[in-house]
């Protein structure tokens, strides 16, 4: 039984790691891992393979950065001969990046069955490239592995047959739970002066920004940075900057909002950092007083960690993170962001719950379904 998986961007690596581990341990299964090269920066790619103990990819397509159309087309062009040569029984794609839809579409045209991990999530905002990728990938997939109940409802509403839908939990949480203790032992907080010798941690916030809707419009990004700067007067905000976001900040002349620091984090300010590896970022997120983000996966991770999260978007494809109490949608309105941040910083804590099946066993459930069904074929 030959299963070929495709990854391409940072969130993919965290989702494929537990699947690769379970597939390697499953008798009678040959697992081939293909890296599209969609993220080529070492900190966004190579370090994740190392941190997450993912085996070196069997094939790297080395696509690199480009526009959506060019990147998607190039991945399709380069993965087609791989699929023709390897002829897997199944293609596994994860998440909602260009590598996901490109590989799935190519496999569908070759008559290869497809499993989509993290299916059914919907923001209902088709201006988001990820939403288009999610919709199209689900439409052509044979196995739809879902993280939360909203995904099941969405797929049913779209007419997907019940026998193709599997609520299995969240593979990203498999990875988080497996690596949480290891992340805490990296000494990241101590090196940055955020924790003392006794382990006491001083308050700080963590920020990520990468969505085009937030970073491609100069006026919108400036307004957002002005708001974040106000929050940064109360506690330091650590901002590991995505390479694409860094390019936008420089091009728009917005570097003046940020404070540079050497090793020790100062008491206040909006502080830029180079991209971090998975373990370092997890260690910071786990002890943060507040996380501000436009990422989907971070909404999920903070839910399990019990860390208050303010999502800088008007919608989310992960409503369970709001239902469980850790995540708030605050959009881009300065008053909403500031009010929500102040409430979090002044509160003792929030009561949160963990979504059903987010227990670290999602990958095992997925492989069990695939081995059972493919073994009968």
C-alpha positions as CSV (number, residue, x, y, z in Angstrom):
1,X,0.0,0.0,0.0
2,X,1.7,3.2,-1.2
3,X,0.6,6.5,0.3
4,X,2.1,9.8,-1.0
5,X,1.8,13.0,1.1
6,X,2.5,16.5,0.0
7,X,3.6,19.4,2.2
8,X,4.6,22.9,1.3
9,X,4.2,25.5,4.0
10,X,4.8,25.9,7.8
11,X,1.3,24.7,8.9
12,X,1.6,21.6,6.7
13,X,4.7,20.4,8.5
14,X,3.0,20.4,11.9
15,X,0.0,18.5,10.4
16,X,2.1,15.9,8.5
17,X,4.5,15.1,11.4
18,X,2.1,12.8,13.4
19,X,0.8,11.2,10.2
20,X,4.3,10.4,9.0
21,X,5.1,8.9,12.3
22,X,2.0,6.6,12.4
23,X,2.4,5.7,8.7
24,X,6.1,4.7,9.3
25,X,5.0,2.4,12.1
26,X,2.1,0.7,10.1
27,X,3.1,-2.6,8.5
28,X,2.4,-3.0,4.8
29,X,2.4,0.8,4.2
30,X,5.0,2.6,2.1
31,X,4.9,6.4,2.7
32,X,6.4,8.8,0.3
33,X,6.8,12.4,1.4
34,X,7.0,15.2,-1.2
35,X,7.9,18.8,-0.3
36,X,6.7,21.3,-2.9
37,X,9.2,23.9,-1.7
38,X,6.4,26.5,-1.4
39,X,8.2,27.8,1.8
40,X,11.9,27.9,1.0
41,X,13.2,30.0,4.0
42,X,15.2,27.7,6.3
43,X,13.4,28.9,9.4
44,X,10.0,28.3,7.8
45,X,10.9,24.9,6.4
46,X,14.1,23.1,7.3
47,X,13.9,23.9,11.0
48,X,10.5,22.4,11.2
49,X,11.6,19.1,9.7
50,X,14.3,19.0,12.4
51,X,12.2,20.1,15.3
52,X,9.3,17.8,14.5
53,X,11.5,14.8,13.6
54,X,10.0,14.5,10.1
55,X,12.1,12.4,7.8
56,X,13.8,14.2,5.0
57,X,11.4,14.5,2.0
58,X,11.8,11.8,-0.6
59,X,11.3,14.4,-3.2
60,X,11.6,18.2,-3.1
61,X,9.9,20.0,-6.0
62,X,11.8,23.3,-5.1
63,X,9.0,25.5,-6.4
64,X,9.7,28.6,-4.3
65,X,7.7,31.8,-4.1
66,X,5.5,33.2,-6.9
67,X,2.0,34.5,-7.5
68,X,-0.9,32.2,-6.6
69,X,-1.4,31.3,-10.3
70,X,2.2,30.7,-11.1
71,X,3.0,28.8,-7.9
72,X,-0.1,26.6,-8.2
73,X,0.7,25.8,-11.9
74,X,4.3,25.1,-11.2
75,X,3.5,22.7,-8.4
76,X,1.1,20.9,-10.7
77,X,3.7,20.8,-13.5
78,X,6.3,19.3,-11.2
79,X,4.2,16.9,-9.2
80,X,2.5,15.2,-12.2
81,X,5.6,13.1,-13.3
82,X,6.1,12.1,-9.6
83,X,2.5,10.8,-9.4
84,X,2.8,9.1,-12.7
85,X,6.1,7.4,-11.7
86,X,5.1,6.5,-8.1
87,X,1.4,5.7,-8.8
88,X,0.4,5.8,-5.2
89,X,-2.8,4.1,-3.9
90,X,-3.7,7.4,-2.2
91,X,-2.6,11.1,-2.1
92,X,-2.7,12.8,1.3
93,X,-2.9,16.6,1.4
94,X,-3.2,18.7,4.5
95,X,-4.5,22.2,5.2
96,X,-5.4,24.9,2.6
97,X,-2.2,26.2,1.0
98,X,-1.5,26.3,-2.8
99,X,0.4,23.0,-2.5
100,X,-2.8,21.4,-1.2
101,X,-5.0,22.2,-4.1
102,X,-2.3,21.9,-6.7
103,X,-1.4,18.3,-5.7
104,X,-5.1,17.3,-5.2
105,X,-6.1,18.6,-8.6
106,X,-3.3,16.8,-10.4
107,X,-4.0,13.6,-8.6
108,X,-7.8,13.8,-9.4
109,X,-7.0,14.1,-13.1
110,X,-4.8,11.0,-12.9
111,X,-7.5,9.0,-11.2
112,X,-5.6,8.8,-7.8
113,X,-7.8,8.8,-4.7
114,X,-7.3,11.8,-2.4
115,X,-7.5,12.2,1.4
116,X,-7.9,15.8,2.7
117,X,-6.8,16.3,6.3
118,X,-8.5,19.3,7.9
119,X,-11.5,19.3,5.6
120,X,-14.7,21.2,5.9
121,X,-13.4,24.4,7.5
122,X,-15.1,27.4,6.1
123,X,-14.7,31.2,6.7
124,X,-17.4,31.9,4.1
125,X,-15.1,34.6,2.8
126,X,-14.1,33.9,-0.8
127,X,-11.7,36.8,-0.9
128,X,-9.4,34.6,1.1
129,X,-7.2,32.4,-1.2
130,X,-7.3,29.7,1.5
131,X,-11.1,29.5,1.3
132,X,-10.9,28.8,-2.4
133,X,-8.3,26.1,-1.8
134,X,-10.4,24.5,0.9
135,X,-13.6,24.4,-1.2
136,X,-12.0,23.0,-4.3
137,X,-9.9,20.4,-2.4
138,X,-12.9,19.1,-0.5
139,X,-14.9,18.9,-3.8
140,X,-12.5,16.4,-5.3
141,X,-11.4,14.4,-2.3
142,X,-12.5,10.9,-1.5
143,X,-11.7,11.0,2.2
144,X,-12.6,14.1,4.2
145,X,-10.9,14.1,7.7
146,X,-12.5,16.8,9.8
147,X,-11.2,18.5,13.0
148,X,-14.4,20.0,14.5
149,X,-18.2,19.6,14.2
150,X,-18.6,22.8,12.2
151,X,-16.6,21.1,9.4
152,X,-19.0,18.1,9.4
153,X,-22.0,20.5,9.1
154,X,-20.4,22.4,6.3
155,X,-19.7,19.3,4.3
156,X,-23.2,18.0,4.8
157,X,-24.6,21.3,3.7
158,X,-22.5,21.1,0.5
159,X,-24.0,17.7,-0.3
160,X,-20.9,15.6,0.5
161,X,-22.0,11.9,1.1
162,X,-21.9,10.9,4.7
163,X,-19.5,7.9,4.0
164,X,-16.8,10.3,2.9
165,X,-16.8,12.4,6.1
166,X,-14.8,11.4,9.2
167,X,-14.6,13.5,12.4
168,X,-11.2,12.5,13.7
169,X,-9.8,15.4,15.7
170,X,-6.8,17.7,14.9
171,X,-3.4,16.5,13.8
172,X,-1.9,19.9,14.6
173,X,-2.8,19.2,18.2
174,X,-1.2,15.8,18.1
175,X,2.0,17.6,17.3
176,X,1.5,20.2,20.0
177,X,0.8,17.7,22.7
178,X,3.8,15.6,21.7
179,X,6.2,18.5,21.7
180,X,4.9,20.7,24.5
181,X,7.3,19.4,27.2
182,X,10.3,19.5,24.8
183,X,9.5,23.1,23.8
184,X,9.5,24.1,27.5
185,X,13.0,22.7,27.8
186,X,14.5,24.9,25.1
187,X,15.4,27.6,27.5
188,X,14.0,30.2,25.1
189,X,12.3,32.3,27.8
190,X,15.4,32.3,30.0
191,X,17.6,33.4,27.1
192,X,15.4,36.3,26.3
193,X,15.1,37.4,29.9
194,X,11.4,36.6,30.1
195,X,11.9,34.0,32.9
196,X,14.2,34.1,35.9
197,X,16.1,31.3,37.6
198,X,13.0,30.2,39.6
199,X,11.0,29.9,36.4
200,X,8.8,33.0,37.1
201,X,7.7,34.5,33.8
202,X,7.0,38.2,33.3
203,X,4.1,39.2,31.2
204,X,4.5,39.5,27.4
205,X,2.4,39.1,24.3
206,X,3.0,37.3,21.0
207,X,2.0,38.5,17.6
208,X,1.9,37.0,14.1
209,X,0.7,38.7,10.9
210,X,0.9,37.3,7.4
211,X,-2.5,37.4,5.7
212,X,-2.6,39.6,2.5
213,X,-5.8,41.3,3.8
214,X,-3.8,42.6,6.7
215,X,-0.3,43.3,5.4
216,X,-0.8,44.2,1.7
217,X,-2.7,47.5,2.3
218,X,-0.5,50.2,3.7
219,X,-3.2,52.2,5.4
220,X,-4.7,49.1,7.1
221,X,-1.3,47.8,8.2
222,X,-0.3,51.3,9.6
223,X,-3.6,51.5,11.6
224,X,-3.0,48.0,12.9
225,X,0.5,48.8,14.0
226,X,-0.6,52.0,15.7
227,X,-3.1,50.0,17.7
228,X,-0.6,47.3,18.6
229,X,1.9,50.0,19.7
230,X,-0.6,51.2,22.3
231,X,-0.9,47.7,23.7
232,X,2.9,47.5,23.6
233,X,3.1,50.3,26.1
234,X,1.7,47.9,28.8
235,X,3.9,44.9,28.0
236,X,6.3,43.8,25.3
237,X,4.8,42.3,22.1
238,X,7.1,39.8,20.5
239,X,6.7,39.7,16.7
240,X,8.5,37.0,14.8
241,X,8.1,38.4,11.3
242,X,7.2,36.3,8.3
243,X,9.5,37.1,5.4
244,X,6.6,38.3,3.2
245,X,5.4,40.6,6.0
246,X,8.9,41.9,6.5
247,X,9.1,42.8,2.8
248,X,5.8,44.7,3.0
249,X,6.8,46.6,6.1
250,X,10.0,47.7,4.5
251,X,8.4,48.7,1.2
252,X,5.7,50.7,3.0
253,X,8.3,52.5,5.3
254,X,6.7,51.2,8.5
255,X,9.9,50.2,10.3
256,X,9.5,53.1,12.8
257,X,6.8,51.3,14.7
258,X,9.3,48.6,15.9
259,X,11.9,48.5,18.6
260,X,15.1,46.4,18.1
261,X,16.6,44.5,21.0
262,X,19.7,42.4,21.4
263,X,19.1,39.4,23.7
264,X,17.0,40.6,26.6
265,X,13.4,41.6,25.9
266,X,12.7,45.2,27.1
267,X,9.8,46.1,29.4
268,X,7.6,47.5,26.6
269,X,7.4,47.9,22.9
270,X,6.5,46.2,19.6
271,X,9.6,44.0,19.1
272,X,10.5,42.3,15.9
273,X,12.4,39.0,15.7
274,X,13.5,36.7,13.0
275,X,11.2,33.7,12.3
276,X,11.4,31.0,14.9
277,X,11.5,27.3,14.8
278,X,8.5,25.3,16.0
279,X,9.8,24.5,19.4
280,X,10.9,28.0,20.2
281,X,7.6,29.5,19.0
282,X,5.6,27.0,21.0
283,X,7.6,27.7,24.2
284,X,6.8,31.4,23.8
285,X,3.1,30.8,22.9
286,X,2.6,28.5,25.8
287,X,3.6,31.1,28.5
288,X,2.3,34.2,26.7
289,X,-0.2,36.5,28.6
290,X,-1.9,37.2,25.2
291,X,-1.6,36.2,21.6
292,X,-2.6,38.4,18.7
293,X,-2.8,36.7,15.3
294,X,-4.4,36.3,11.9
295,X,-3.4,32.7,11.7
296,X,-5.9,29.8,11.7
297,X,-3.6,27.3,13.3
298,X,-2.6,29.5,16.2
299,X,-6.2,30.0,17.1
300,X,-6.3,26.2,17.6
301,X,-3.1,25.9,19.5
302,X,-3.9,28.7,22.0
303,X,-7.3,26.9,22.6
304,X,-5.5,23.8,23.8
305,X,-2.9,25.8,25.7
306,X,-5.6,27.9,27.4
307,X,-3.9,31.2,26.3
308,X,-6.1,34.1,25.4
309,X,-6.1,34.8,21.7
310,X,-7.3,37.9,19.8
311,X,-7.9,37.1,16.1
312,X,-7.2,40.1,13.9
313,X,-9.9,39.1,11.3
314,X,-13.6,39.6,10.8
315,X,-14.2,35.8,10.4
316,X,-12.8,32.5,11.3
317,X,-13.0,29.0,9.8
318,X,-12.4,27.6,13.2
319,X,-15.5,28.6,15.3
320,X,-14.9,25.9,17.9
321,X,-12.0,28.1,19.2
322,X,-14.5,30.8,20.0
323,X,-17.0,28.3,21.5
324,X,-14.4,26.9,23.8
325,X,-13.6,30.4,25.2
326,X,-10.0,31.1,24.4
327,X,-10.4,33.0,21.1
328,X,-12.1,36.3,20.3
329,X,-12.7,37.8,16.9
330,X,-11.7,41.4,17.1
331,X,-11.3,42.4,13.5
332,X,-9.2,45.4,12.7
333,X,-11.2,48.1,14.6
334,X,-8.8,49.8,17.0
335,X,-11.4,50.3,19.7
336,X,-12.4,46.6,19.6
337,X,-8.8,45.4,19.7
338,X,-7.7,47.7,22.6
339,X,-10.8,46.9,24.6
340,X,-10.4,43.2,24.2
341,X,-6.7,43.4,25.0
342,X,-7.3,45.4,28.2
343,X,-9.9,43.0,29.4
344,X,-7.5,40.1,28.9
345,X,-4.6,41.8,30.6
346,X,-6.7,42.7,33.6
347,X,-8.5,39.4,34.0
348,X,-7.2,36.7,36.3
349,X,-7.8,34.0,33.6
350,X,-10.5,32.5,31.4
351,X,-12.2,29.2,31.7
352,X,-11.6,27.2,28.5
353,X,-12.4,23.7,27.3
354,X,-10.7,21.5,24.8
355,X,-12.7,20.5,21.7
356,X,-13.8,16.9,21.4
357,X,-11.1,14.5,20.0
358,X,-8.3,17.0,20.3
359,X,-6.5,14.4,22.4
360,X,-3.3,13.7,20.4
361,X,-4.7,10.7,18.6
362,X,-6.1,12.2,15.4
363,X,-3.3,10.7,13.2
364,X,-4.0,7.2,14.4
365,X,-7.7,7.5,13.7
366,X,-6.9,8.7,10.1
367,X,-4.5,5.9,9.4
368,X,-6.9,3.4,10.8
369,X,-9.6,4.5,8.4
370,X,-7.2,4.6,5.4
371,X,-5.7,1.1,6.1
372,X,-9.1,-0.4,6.5
373,X,-10.6,1.1,3.4
374,X,-7.6,0.7,1.1
375,X,-7.1,-2.8,2.3
376,X,-10.5,-3.7,1.1
377,X,-10.0,-2.1,-2.3
